[in-house]
Amino acid sequence: MNEQEELSDAIINFQVKHHVNNTDLAFASHLSVEKVHAMKVGDGQFTAEEVNQLYDYMSANA
């Protein structure tokens, strides 16, 4: 499994566990909905810093 698949799986698992959609996750993690969606589907522009920001949020709220 590559890093993108791991990120996608982590986002989906978090969303299922906490019953949140892309909009809710974006608002809570202080990222744009477009960034969260791009990370989830592996398409678009996002930085390693933004990925770490999302991982940090999900870890703190697991």
C-alpha distance (Angstrom), angle and dihedral (degrees) to the residues before:
residue distance angle dihedral
M1 . . .
N2 3.79 . .
E3 3.80 128.4 .
Q4 3.81 93.6 -97.5
E5 3.80 92.5 52.9
E6 3.81 90.3 47.6
L7 3.80 90.6 51.1
S8 3.81 92.4 47.7
D9 3.80 91.6 48.4
A10 3.81 91.8 47.5
I11 3.81 91.6 52.0
I12 3.79 93.8 46.5
N13 3.80 93.3 46.1
F14 3.81 91.2 49.0
Q15 3.80 91.6 48.6
V16 3.80 92.9 49.4
K17 3.81 93.7 45.6
H18 3.80 94.0 48.3
H19 3.81 99.0 31.8
V20 3.81 94.8 -123.8
N21 3.78 131.0 139.9
N22 3.80 129.2 -145.6
T23 3.80 92.1 -86.8
D24 3.81 93.9 52.0
L25 3.80 92.2 46.1
A26 3.80 92.4 47.4
F27 3.80 92.9 49.9
A28 3.80 93.4 47.5
S29 3.81 94.6 45.8
H30 3.83 94.1 43.6
L31 3.79 93.7 -119.6
S32 3.78 128.9 120.3
V33 3.79 120.0 -97.3
E34 3.79 87.8 -120.2
K35 3.82 91.3 57.0
V36 3.81 93.3 49.1
H37 3.79 91.0 47.7
A38 3.81 92.0 47.4
M39 3.81 90.5 51.4
K40 3.79 91.7 47.2
V41 3.80 95.4 51.6
G42 3.82 97.0 31.1
D43 3.76 94.9 -121.6
G44 3.78 130.1 114.3
Q45 3.76 136.9 23.9
F46 3.79 123.7 -42.5
T47 3.78 133.6 141.4
A48 3.79 132.5 -127.3
E49 3.81 87.0 -113.6
E50 3.81 90.6 57.4
V51 3.80 90.9 48.3
N52 3.80 90.2 50.8
Q53 3.80 90.1 48.2
L54 3.80 90.3 55.0
Y55 3.82 93.3 44.8
D56 3.83 89.7 49.1
Y57 3.79 91.0 52.2
M58 3.81 93.6 47.0
S59 3.83 91.8 47.2
A60 3.79 92.4 49.7
N61 3.80 91.1 49.5
A62 3.79 101.3 38.2
